[in-house]
């Protein structure tokens, strides 16, 4: 026999009450966010501003660790990403520039999934336009393809600069499940003027400038000697001026730009190294194992 109508009506009333409680908590949370924004404004604003991708990553990790029941973890992340992005816009103007030519529209999808459906966004055909949008202040952050081996015109050399206000890598997308992204598996890096935070599970990127190409074995040996074991190395040659070779390196952990290992590496004269350029970093996204179904309550 189907359940009595009164029983279903009672359950629906419980859902309505829960919805009201959730809404009240959202209103309360929004008020606290507004207070935080006011306090930051009164303090003149930190260099990283009101956007803290490291803290957002820690919030999502904590929620996923405590999650229970049949609601998919990926759905929880999607809900919180929309809320985090909405409350972020409470604290100040926020816009994104996305590398999204017609044949690579998946980057637009992954950007919208992460930064919310209501966040102002512009699509660009060239990676240089995205970088320029962030440099000029037209966008708060930029979404760019994950660097690949053998790229003819990589975007990351555009970030090599001694300017303290130059954008740096600040996040990696998707942080959770990729959702309904066009073009299959799409991964991206986010750039912006935000200081990297130590979240306990991070990666750091930097560029080694050299007068000549360095063999991978020689570079890895130099990095190991400086206690910087690389997880990834990409290479690019600067053809716009005096010959310089740029080596993009990714290492485990959150490594400060002032870390003595960078200066020690730059002082290694055996490989013709010119300089080490910190390029930012990101909180490591949640793995498939972390996103697996939560145990039932």
GIKA-V817938 format. One line per field, one symbol per residue. burial: 1 if it has 9 or more other C-alpha atoms within 8 Angstrom, else 0. Layout:
burial->???
//
This chain:
burial->000000010000000000000000000001001100110100001001010111111101100100010000110111011111111111100111111110001111111111110010001110101110111000111111101000000010001100000111111111110100100001111111110101101111111111100000011101110101110011110100001111111111110000001111110100011101101111111100001001000
//
